[in-house]
Amino acid sequence: MPKVLGGSLAAHRDEVRARVFAALREQLYERGFDTVTLSGVAAAAGVGRSSIYNHFPDRQALLVAFVEHEAARYVADLEAALEAAPTPAERLAVFVRLQLQRLAEFHLPPGQALTQALDPAAYRRIAAHADPISARLTAIVTELGVAEPAVVVAMIAAALGARQLVDVPADELPETIEAAVRIVLAMAGAAT
């Protein structure tokens, strides 16, 4: 009989998922999605190979579940951080900082590469998690009263998705992020 972690089946499921997601996160960071295997993730997570298949039937399902988990966590963090910012300009600065910090932490392949690695349904599920984030950016830019909010949102989103911004030495990352904040605020005509 398999060992149950955490004292209950629900706690066991949560613990297995936490371990698997931590192992996947590390493998994505070190090697990218193309090299990820369920057996490799299971071994790194310290769970049985058959156990991982009980939770995730294939690596696409694993990646989708991981992105759903991380996106929910990110949206909660984003909302909490934005609530503490009293003005639209400060909310935009918070949004930019958090987006770039998370981009630096996560190493999923860019959209085009991901479309080739996943079937269309899995890709759509992953892409849908950007909707609440885009909606929040649109709300902030609209609050700023810019003349062309859709254009400004698209430009900000494109700029914040550029890995080159965060692919800098770790000691340069904070200043790079602050430079990006200043540039985005100027682009949106906002001052903090």
N, C-alpha and C positions, 0 to 999 in steps of 0.2 A: 504494500500500500504506500502511495506517495506521501512524503512528509508535508504536513500542512503548516505553513508559515503564518504567524500572527494570531493564532488561536481560534479563528473562524474562517469560513470559506470566503467571505467578503474581504476580510483582512488579508487572507492568503492571496487572493486575486490582486488586491492593491499592491502588496509587497512584490509579487512576481512582476507586475507591470512596472513598478518603480525600478526594480533591478534591470529589467530588460531595456527600459527606456534609457537608463544611465549607461548601459553597455552600448546601446545603439548610438547615443549621443557621442560617446568617445570614438566609436568606429567611424562615424560620419566625419568627425573632426580630423581624425588621423588619416583616413583612407578614401572617404567618399562613398556614395551609395552603391556604385558599381561593384564594389568588392564585398558588400555586406551579404552574409548568408545567415539563415535562421540558426543553423547549428553553431556558427561562430558566435552569434549574439548570445545564444543559450549558454555556451561554455563560458563566455566572459561574464555573464550575469549570474553564473552559479546555479542555473536551473537545468533540469533535464531536457534533453532534446525533444522528447515526446511532449513534455509539459509546454514548451513554447508553442507547439502546433495546436494545443488545446486553446490557446489564447489568440494566436495569429496563424491563419492557414498558409500564408505565404509572405514574402518580404514586402510586397506592395501593401498588404493589409497591415503589416507592422509599421511601415512608414506612414500610412494614413492615420493610424491610431496615435502614433507618436506626434505627428503634426497637429492633430486635433487636441491632444493633451497640452502640447506646448502653446498652441494658439489660445486656448481657454485661459491658461495661466498668464500669458502675455496680456490679453485683453483685460483681465482683472487687475494686473499690475499697472497697465496703462490708465485705466479708469481711476484707480486710486491716486496715481501721480497727477493726473489732470485735475482732479477735484481739489488738490492742494494749491493749484496755480490760479491766482485771482483774476488775471486778465487774458484775453485771447492771445496776445503776443507771448506771454509767459507760458501759456498752454502749448503754443506752437514750438517754443524752445524745448519744453519738456518732451513733446512728441518726437522731435528730431533727435534729441539725446537718447531717448529710450530705443527708438528704431535703430540707430547706429550701434548702440551698445549690444542689442540683441543680434544684429547682423554680424557683429564681430564674434559673438559667442557661437553662432550656428553656421554649419557648413553644408547646407543642402545644395545640390547643384542648381544653377540658375534655371529659370523657367523653361528655356528651350531644351536644355539637357534633360530636365525632368520630364518633359512631354515625351521624350524618346525612351525614357526608362520606365514609364508607367503607362498602363492602359488608359484610355480616355476617361473612363468613369472614375478611376482612382485619382487622376490628375484634377478632374473637376472638383472632387471632394476636398483635395488639398487647396486648390485655388479659392474655393468658397470661404476659406478661413481668413482671407484678406479682406472680405467685404466689411466686417465691422470696423476694422482698422481704417480702411479707406473712408468709410462713413464718418468716422470720428475726425479724420483730417479734413474732410469736406466741411464739417460743422465748424471747425476752428477757423478755417480760411474764410468761410462765409461770415462768421462773427467779426472778422477783421474788416469786412466791407470792401474787399478787393473788387475791381471792375470785372474781371474775368475769372471767377473762382474755379471753374472746371479746368481751365488752362493752367492756372497756378497749381492746383492739386496734382494734375498730371505731371507737371515739371518737378514738383517736390517729390512725388512718389518715384519718378525715374531717377532722380538724383540720389535718393536715399536707398535705392536698390543696387547701387554701384559698389561692388565688392572692393574696388580700388580704394575707396574712401577708408575702409577699415583694415585693409591688408598692409598695415604699417607696423614698425616695431612697437611692442607693447608700451614702451615709455613715451611714444609719440601719439598714442591713441587718444588720450584725453584732450590734448590741444587740437588734434585733427577734428575731433567731434565738436569742440567749441568753435573752430573756424567754420565748420559746416553749419552750425546753428546761426552764426552771424550772417553767413551768406544767404541762408534760407529766409531769415527774418528780413533781410534787405530786399530779397526777391519779392517777398509778400508785402513789402512796404510797411513792416511792423517794427516797432521799437519796444524794448523791454524797459 
